[in-house]
């Protein structure tokens, strides 16, 4: 055994600049297994080398392939009569655009481990209370001709849109899976896999990417150059220079072992400086992942975390990196918006929720289900284009079409939908957790009622940037909401409000009100509530108080504004009932009863009365 001939880690690695050759290893139960070496570029087979019988550790086989230049070859593994890619490789010599059918043999691995100069790059580690997150698909974000970028549908294309994201107020972007994978298998490969069905299988595109893949390599077809690793690193560094973060989604099927998952996450943290991971898969040993020291400064999202078991009941981590990502906020907020009974207590708790030991991600729409625009435009899913007779996708969307299914020319319907979208964004941005919305929702992107476009790589899932000009008022409203949230920390506190005046500031940190001040009406048939926040409990300890009047009933309701100290009045800052221009002009005097229009939200701020 030579120094270079050892079994860990799996995959293939160069022996170094002074020695021509590579070492390789992978688990195999077959006696006949080894490496196929190809000439890079031409694909001509150069060598087939079997591992020696004595080079094994349990069922792990390994060996050295001498006399080959690592930079000039590509390779596949074989075991018995099977030929397959190195799933631990960091890059592949894959040809063809996104969506072109491929098989496993097309993914010949290459050894491209050139160093990258990160300079002084550091992860911003934006606290969850300060994060505003924007989800996207790498292709869908800029693939449309209206995107105005040179490198459409790529990592570089996202980089060209960073000014837009920063001006909107985004601190963190989340990308759907970007690891290498076979997004469309060839018909031959599918037939081999599903031969027990005894009928041909039609290749179907997996546009989203929630499947097992080659986890260590960024996707070649998401790059505008032949070097996806460098292009992705350039994007990460550009984000960090702006104080922005990048979160990556990873889907792990049940059979992927925990130590492999940890290796993947550690590698991307080290090699690509990513800021965190959204973990997907139902059987993950999440306690072990959350407790890993190498990931303690990386954001980790999952359906939930047993934080008390991980930290104990008292300890708060120095960096709160864990966060809950589930549908709870979405479902309760959508039901309140559409006017369902009994939603006030559930929704006010969602708006207040802000755990000490972990963050909580709030959203009304993400990659799955209706977009926010479709949430107010469709009662039923319309997934016919997916080719599954509209049987796929959720049948329960908690949506309301505002009176007409799908597109409508009626100005009354259009106005109501825009108001409902303003209501939705207001609930999202004025809640205490971390707000998240998906690409294009800020100006009403539609998927034409498709709530499961997993196989649509076209105008259904691509952002049409031309739509922004048609709904610029909505975009301006969302940007102003984000600015308001970031400017006043009372809307994004470090800890959950106690509903108490524990600092003797004159009123509780948060309090609830109704038709009478200090007397909220929680009956199931009520759909209106007032929420007052005392700015003295914010990080700036400002003197202002804030009042959120929420009326999701289809009838008008009176709100009694809480009495302010002498010399102060309530001024309306925004309302979803009207555009921003009119909203800035009105003021409610001390103790005044305010009548709220149906299905509307207004925000008031206390200020000193001018004489």
C-alpha positions in Angstrom: 0.0 0.0 0.0 1.3 3.4 -0.9 0.6 6.6 1.0 -1.8 7.7 -1.8 -3.8 4.4 -1.7 -6.4 4.8 1.0 -10.3 4.6 1.0 -11.4 8.0 2.4 -13.0 10.2 1.3 -15.1 8.5 -1.4 -14.7 9.6 -5.0 -11.6 10.4 -7.0 -8.8 12.8 -6.3 -5.5 13.8 -8.0 -2.3 12.5 -6.6 -0.8 15.9 -6.9 1.2 17.9 -9.5 4.3 15.8 -9.1 2.7 12.5 -9.7 0.5 11.5 -12.7 -2.4 9.6 -11.5 -5.6 9.6 -9.4 -6.8 7.6 -6.4 -10.5 6.5 -6.2 -12.8 4.7 -3.9 -16.5 3.8 -3.5 -18.6 1.1 -1.7 -19.2 -2.1 -3.8 -20.2 -5.7 -3.1 -18.9 -6.8 -6.5 -15.4 -8.4 -6.8 -15.0 -6.8 -10.2 -15.1 -3.1 -9.8 -13.0 -0.1 -10.7 -12.6 3.0 -12.9 -13.1 3.8 -16.5 -10.8 6.5 -17.7 -11.7 8.7 -20.8 -9.9 11.3 -22.7 -11.4 14.6 -21.7 -13.3 16.3 -24.6 -13.3 13.4 -27.1 -14.8 10.8 -24.7 -12.4 8.1 -26.0 -11.9 5.3 -23.5 -8.3 5.2 -22.4 -8.1 2.7 -19.6 -10.2 0.3 -17.6 -8.6 -0.4 -14.3 -10.0 -2.8 -11.7 -9.3 -2.4 -8.0 -7.0 -5.0 -6.6 -8.7 -7.7 -4.3 -6.5 -6.7 -1.4 -7.4 -3.0 -1.6 -10.6 -3.1 0.4 -12.0 -2.0 3.8 -15.2 -3.9 4.5 -17.2 -3.3 1.3 -15.3 -0.2 0.4 -13.1 -0.7 -2.6 -10.2 1.6 -3.6 -7.1 1.9 -5.7 -4.6 4.1 -7.6 -4.8 4.7 -11.3 -1.3 5.6 -12.4 0.0 7.2 -15.6 -2.9 9.6 -16.3 -3.0 13.3 -16.1 -5.8 14.3 -13.8 -6.5 17.5 -15.7 -6.9 15.8 -19.1 -9.2 12.9 -18.2 -12.8 12.2 -17.2 -14.0 9.0 -15.6 -16.9 6.7 -14.6 -17.0 4.0 -12.0 -18.1 0.4 -12.8 -19.2 -2.4 -10.5 -19.9 -5.7 -12.1 -21.9 -4.9 -15.3 -23.1 -1.5 -14.0 -21.4 1.8 -15.1 -22.3 4.9 -13.1 -21.0 8.4 -12.3 -18.9 9.3 -9.3 -21.7 10.9 -7.1 -19.0 12.5 -4.9 -17.4 14.4 -7.8 -17.1 18.2 -7.7 -17.6 18.7 -11.4 -18.8 16.8 -14.5 -18.2 16.9 -18.2 -21.8 17.2 -19.2 -22.9 18.6 -22.5 -26.3 20.0 -23.5 -28.7 22.6 -22.3 -31.1 22.4 -19.4 -33.9 19.9 -20.1 -32.0 17.8 -22.6 -32.5 14.0 -21.8 -29.5 12.4 -20.2 -28.5 9.2 -18.6 -26.0 8.4 -15.8 -23.3 7.5 -18.3 -23.4 11.1 -19.6 -22.1 12.4 -16.3 -18.4 11.7 -16.6 -16.7 13.3 -13.7 -13.7 15.6 -14.0 -11.1 16.8 -11.5 -11.4 20.5 -11.5 -10.2 21.6 -8.1 -8.5 24.8 -9.0 -8.1 27.1 -6.0 -10.4 30.2 -5.7 -9.2 33.4 -4.1 -12.0 34.5 -1.7 -10.0 37.5 -0.6 -11.6 38.9 2.6 -15.0 37.3 2.0 -17.0 36.6 5.2 -20.6 35.5 5.7 -22.8 38.5 6.8 -24.7 36.3 9.4 -27.8 38.6 9.2 -29.9 37.9 12.3 -33.3 36.3 11.6 -35.1 39.4 13.0 -33.4 41.5 10.3 -33.8 39.1 7.4 -36.1 39.7 4.4 -35.8 36.6 2.2 -36.6 36.2 -1.5 -36.9 32.7 -3.0 -36.1 31.9 -6.6 -35.4 29.3 -9.2 -32.1 30.0 -10.9 -33.5 29.6 -14.4 -37.0 31.0 -13.7 -35.7 34.2 -12.2 -34.0 35.5 -15.4 -34.7 33.1 -18.3 -37.5 35.2 -19.7 -36.5 37.6 -22.5 -37.9 40.5 -20.5 -35.3 40.0 -17.7 -32.9 42.4 -19.4 -29.8 40.4 -18.4 -27.1 39.0 -20.6 -26.7 35.6 -18.9 -30.3 34.6 -18.8 -31.2 31.7 -16.5 -27.8 31.4 -14.8 -25.9 32.2 -11.6 -24.4 35.2 -13.5 -28.0 36.3 -14.4 -28.9 36.5 -10.7 -25.7 38.6 -10.2 -27.0 41.1 -12.8 -30.2 41.5 -10.7 -28.5 42.2 -7.4 -29.2 46.0 -7.7 -32.9 45.2 -8.1 -33.0 42.9 -5.1 -31.1 45.3 -2.9 -33.3 48.2 -3.8 -36.3 46.1 -3.0 -34.9 45.6 0.5 -33.9 41.9 0.2 -31.1 40.7 2.6 -31.2 37.0 1.8 -31.9 34.9 -1.3 -32.9 31.3 -1.3 -32.3 29.1 -4.4 -34.2 25.9 -5.3 -31.8 23.0 -5.7 -28.6 23.9 -7.7 -26.7 20.7 -7.3 -26.0 18.6 -10.4 -28.8 16.2 -11.3 -30.5 14.5 -14.2 -33.5 16.8 -14.8 -34.8 14.7 -17.7 -33.8 11.1 -18.0 -33.5 9.5 -21.5 -36.3 7.1 -22.5 -33.9 4.2 -22.5 -32.9 4.9 -18.9 -36.5 5.3 -17.8 -37.6 2.1 -19.4 -34.8 0.2 -17.7 -35.7 1.7 -14.3 -39.5 1.0 -14.7 -39.3 -2.2 -16.7 -41.6 -4.0 -14.2 -44.4 -1.8 -15.5 -44.0 -3.5 -18.9 -44.7 -0.3 -20.8 -42.6 2.6 -22.1 -42.3 5.6 -19.8 -42.4 9.1 -21.3 -39.5 11.3 -20.2 -40.7 14.1 -17.9 -38.8 17.2 -16.9 -38.0 17.7 -13.2 -37.7 21.5 -13.4 -37.7 22.1 -9.6 -35.0 19.5 -8.8 -36.3 17.9 -5.7 -34.6 14.6 -6.3 -31.4 12.8 -5.4 -28.5 14.2 -7.3 -24.8 14.6 -7.5 -24.6 16.7 -4.3 -21.1 18.1 -4.5 -21.2 19.8 -7.8 -23.1 23.0 -8.9 -25.3 22.4 -11.9 -23.5 23.0 -15.2 -26.6 24.2 -17.1 -27.1 26.9 -14.5 -23.9 28.6 -15.6 -23.2 30.9 -18.5 -19.7 29.5 -18.8 -18.0 26.1 -18.7 -17.0 26.8 -15.1 -20.1 26.7 -12.9 -18.1 26.5 -9.7 -16.3 29.8 -10.3 -19.5 31.5 -11.5 -21.4 30.4 -8.4 -18.5 31.6 -6.2 -18.5 35.0 -7.9 -22.2 35.3 -7.1 -21.7 34.4 -3.5 -18.9 36.9 -3.1 -20.9 39.6 -4.8 -23.8 39.0 -2.4 -21.5 39.1 0.6 -19.9 42.4 -0.5 -23.4 43.9 -0.3 -24.1 42.3 3.1 -26.5 39.8 1.5 -26.8 36.1 2.1 -27.5 33.0 0.0 -29.5 29.9 1.2 -29.5 26.7 -0.8 -32.2 24.0 -0.8 -31.1 20.4 -0.5 -33.5 17.4 -0.9 -32.3 14.2 0.7 -34.3 11.0 0.2 -34.7 8.7 3.2 -31.9 6.3 2.3 -29.2 9.0 2.3 -27.2 8.5 5.5 -26.8 11.3 8.0 -23.0 11.3 7.8 -23.3 11.8 4.0 -25.7 14.7 4.5 -23.3 16.3 7.0 -20.4 15.9 4.5 -22.4 17.6 1.8 -23.4 20.6 4.0 -19.9 21.0 5.3 -18.4 20.9 1.8 -20.7 23.6 0.5 -20.1 25.7 3.6 -16.3 25.5 3.1 -16.0 25.4 -0.7 -18.7 27.9 -1.7 -19.1 30.0 1.5 -22.9 29.7 1.4 -24.8 31.1 4.3 -27.1 28.3 5.0 -29.3 25.4 3.9 -33.0 24.7 3.6 -33.2 20.9 4.3 -35.9 18.8 2.7 -36.7 15.2 3.3 -38.9 13.4 5.8 -36.5 11.2 7.7 -33.5 13.4 8.4 -31.8 13.0 11.8 -32.2 16.7 12.3 -30.8 16.8 15.9 -27.4 15.5 14.7 -27.4 18.0 11.8 -28.3 20.9 14.0 -25.7 20.0 16.6 -22.8 19.7 14.1 -20.1 22.2 15.1 -19.1 22.9 11.5 -22.7 24.2 10.8 -23.1 26.3 13.9 -22.7 29.6 12.0 -24.8 28.5 9.0 -28.5 29.1 8.8 -30.5 25.8 8.8 -34.2 25.6 7.9 -36.4 22.6 8.4 -40.0 21.8 9.1 -39.2 22.1 12.8 -36.4 21.7 15.2 -36.5 20.3 18.8 -34.6 23.3 20.1 -35.2 22.4 23.7 -33.5 19.0 23.2 -30.6 20.6 21.2 -29.9 23.5 23.6 -31.7 22.7 26.8 -34.6 24.9 28.0 -32.5 27.8 29.2 -29.6 28.3 26.8 -29.9 30.6 23.8 -27.3 30.1 21.1 -24.8 32.8 20.5 -25.9 32.8 16.8 -29.5 31.7 16.3 -29.0 29.7 13.1 -32.0 27.3 13.2 -35.4 28.2 11.8 -38.8 26.6 11.3 -40.1 26.5 7.8 -43.6 25.1 7.4 -47.0 26.0 6.1 -48.6 27.2 9.4 -48.4 31.0 8.7 -49.4 30.5 5.1 -52.5 28.6 5.9 -53.7 30.8 8.7 -53.0 34.0 6.8 -54.7 32.9 3.7 -57.8 31.8 5.6 -58.0 35.1 7.4 -57.6 36.9 4.1 -60.5 35.1 2.5 -62.7 35.7 5.5 -62.9 32.3 7.2 -64.3 32.2 10.7 -62.3 31.7 13.9 -58.9 32.9 12.5 -58.2 35.9 14.7 -56.5 34.1 17.6 -54.5 31.8 15.3 -53.3 34.6 13.1 -52.4 37.0 15.9 -50.3 34.2 17.4 -48.6 33.7 14.1 -47.9 37.4 13.9 -46.4 37.5 17.4 -44.4 34.2 17.2 -40.7 34.8 17.6 -39.0 32.0 19.6 -35.8 32.6 21.6 -33.9 29.6 20.4 -34.9 29.4 16.7 -36.2 31.6 14.0 -39.5 31.2 12.2 -39.9 31.7 8.4 -43.3 33.3 7.5 -44.6 33.2 3.9 -47.9 33.2 2.0 -46.5 31.6 -1.1 -43.3 29.8 -2.1 -42.3 27.5 -5.0 -45.2 25.1 -4.4 -48.9 26.0 -4.6 -50.4 29.2 -5.9 -48.4 32.3 -6.3 -49.7 35.3 -4.3 -51.4 36.6 -7.4 -53.0 33.3 -8.2 -54.0 33.0 -4.5 -56.5 35.9 -5.1 -57.4 34.9 -8.7 -58.3 31.2 -8.5 -60.5 29.0 -6.4 -59.3 25.8 -8.1 -56.0 24.5 -9.4 -55.4 24.5 -13.2 -52.6 22.0 -13.8 -53.8 20.6 -17.1 -50.5 21.5 -18.8 -48.6 19.1 -16.5 -50.1 16.1 -18.4 -51.6 14.4 -15.3 -55.3 15.3 -16.0 -55.2 17.9 -13.2 -54.8 15.2 -10.6 -51.5 16.5 -9.3 -51.0 19.4 -6.9 -52.9 20.2 -3.7 -56.7 20.5 -3.8 -56.6 22.7 -0.7 -55.1 26.1 -1.4 -57.1 28.4 1.0 -57.5 30.8 -1.9 -60.4 33.1 -3.1 -60.7 34.3 -6.7 -62.5 37.6 -5.6 -65.6 36.7 -7.7 -64.2 35.5 -11.0 -62.0 32.5 -11.8 -58.8 33.5 -13.5 -58.1 36.7 -15.5 -60.7 39.4 -15.4 -61.2 42.7 -17.2 -63.6 44.0 -14.5 -62.0 46.9 -12.8 -63.8 46.1 -9.5 -62.4 42.6 -9.5 -58.9 43.8 -10.4 -59.0 46.5 -7.6 -60.1 43.9 -5.0 -57.3 41.6 -6.0 -54.7 44.3 -5.7 -56.1 45.3 -2.3 -56.0 41.6 -1.1 -52.4 41.4 -2.3 -51.6 44.6 -0.3 -53.4 43.0 2.7 -51.3 39.9 2.3 -47.9 41.7 2.1 -48.9 43.9 5.1 -49.7 40.9 7.3 -46.4 39.4 6.2 -44.1 42.4 6.8 -45.8 43.5 10.1 -45.4 40.0 11.6 -42.5 39.4 14.0 -41.0 36.4 12.3 -38.8 36.4 9.2 -40.7 37.4 6.0 -40.2 35.3 2.9 -41.8 35.7 -0.5 -41.1 34.1 -3.9 -39.7 35.7 -7.1 -42.1 38.0 -8.9 -44.8 38.0 -6.1 -43.8 41.6 -5.4 -45.5 42.6 -8.7 -48.1 39.9 -9.1 -46.5 37.1 -11.0 -49.0 34.4 -12.2 -48.7 30.8 -13.0 -52.1 30.8 -14.6 -53.6 28.8 -11.8 -51.0 26.0 -11.9 -50.2 25.1 -8.3 -47.7 22.3 -9.1 -45.5 23.5 -12.1 -42.7 21.1 -11.3 -42.3 20.1 -14.9 -42.8 23.5 -16.5 -39.7 25.2 -17.9 -41.5 28.0 -19.7 -43.5 31.1 -19.3 -45.6 29.4 -16.6 -42.7 29.4 -14.1 -40.4 32.1 -15.5 -40.7 35.7 -14.1 -42.1 38.0 -16.8 -40.5 41.3 -15.9 -42.8 43.1 -18.3 -45.6 42.5 -15.8 -43.8 44.8 -13.3 -44.8 47.9 -15.4 -48.4 46.9 -15.2 -48.4 46.6 -11.4 -45.7 49.1 -10.4 -48.0 50.4 -7.6 -47.9 47.0 -5.9 -44.1 46.8 -6.2 -43.8 50.3 -4.7 -46.1 49.3 -1.9 -44.1 46.2 -1.1 -40.8 48.1 -1.2 -42.2 50.8 1.2 -43.4 48.0 3.6 -40.0 46.5 3.7 -38.4 49.9 4.2 -40.8 50.6 7.1 -40.2 47.3 8.7 -36.4 47.7 8.6 -36.5 51.2 9.8 -38.5 50.4 13.0 -37.3 47.5 15.0 -40.6 47.2 16.9 -41.8 45.2 13.8 -38.9 42.8 14.0 -37.8 42.2 17.6 -35.1 39.9 18.9 -37.6 38.1 21.2 -41.3 37.5 21.4 -43.6 40.1 22.8 -44.8 39.3 26.3 -48.1 41.3 26.1 -46.9 43.1 29.3 -45.5 46.5 30.2 -42.5 45.0 31.9 -40.4 48.1 31.6 -43.1 50.5 32.9 -43.3 52.4 29.5 -47.0 53.2 29.8 -48.4 50.4 27.8 -47.5 46.7 27.0 -45.0 45.8 24.3 -48.0 44.5 22.3 -51.7 44.7 23.0 -55.0 43.8 21.3 -58.0 46.0 20.7 -61.4 46.0 19.0 -64.5 48.2 18.6 -63.5 49.2 22.2 -59.9 50.0 23.1 -58.2 47.4 25.2 -61.1 45.0 24.6 -60.5 42.7 21.6 -63.4 40.6 20.4 -62.2 37.0 19.9 -65.5 35.5 19.0 -65.2 33.1 16.0 -67.6 35.2 13.9 -65.4 38.3 14.3 -62.8 39.1 11.6 -61.3 42.4 12.8 -58.7 43.2 15.4 -56.4 46.1 16.4 -52.8 45.5 17.4 -50.8 48.1 19.2 -47.0 48.0 19.5 -45.1 50.2 21.9 -41.9 51.5 20.1 -40.2 51.9 23.5 -39.6 48.1 23.4 -37.7 48.3 20.1 -34.0 48.4 19.9 -34.0 52.1 19.2 -36.5 52.6 22.1 -38.4 55.2 20.1 -41.3 57.1 21.7 -43.8 56.2 18.9 -46.6 53.7 19.3 -48.0 51.8 16.3 -51.5 50.6 15.7 -52.4 48.0 13.1 -56.1 47.9 12.3 -57.0 44.7 10.5 -60.5 44.2 9.1 -60.9 41.1 7.0 -64.7 41.2 7.1 -66.7 42.0 4.0 -68.4 44.8 6.0 -67.0 48.0 7.6 -66.1 48.1 11.3 -65.3 50.8 13.9 -62.0 50.7 15.8 -61.5 52.7 19.0 -58.0 54.0 19.0 -56.2 53.7 22.4 -55.8 57.0 24.2 -52.3 58.5 23.8 -50.4 60.7 26.3 -51.3 64.4 26.3 -50.0 66.2 23.2 -49.9 63.2 20.9 -52.2 62.1 18.1 -52.5 59.1 15.7 -51.4 59.6 12.2 -52.2 57.1 9.5 -49.0 55.9 7.8 -50.5 53.5 5.2 -53.7 51.8 4.2 -54.4 49.0 1.9 -57.7 50.6 0.9 -56.1 53.4 -1.1 -52.8 54.1 -2.9 -49.8 55.4 -1.0 -50.5 59.0 -2.1 -53.8 59.5 -0.3 -52.7 57.3 2.7 -50.0 59.8 3.8 -52.4 62.7 4.3 -54.9 61.6 7.0 -54.6 61.7 10.7 -56.8 60.3 13.5 -57.0 62.5 16.6 -56.4 61.2 20.1 -59.1 58.7 21.2 -60.9 58.9 17.9 -63.0 56.0 16.6 -61.8 55.0 13.1 -64.1 53.3 10.6 -62.3 50.7 8.6 -63.4 49.7 5.1 -64.2 46.1 4.3 -61.2 43.8 3.7 -58.6 46.4 4.5 -55.6 47.1 6.8 -54.3 50.4 8.1 -51.2 51.3 10.0 -51.1 54.3 12.4 -48.2 55.9 14.2 -48.3 58.2 17.2 -46.7 61.6 16.9 -46.6 64.9 18.8 -49.4 67.2 18.0 -48.4 70.4 16.1 -49.8 73.7 17.3 
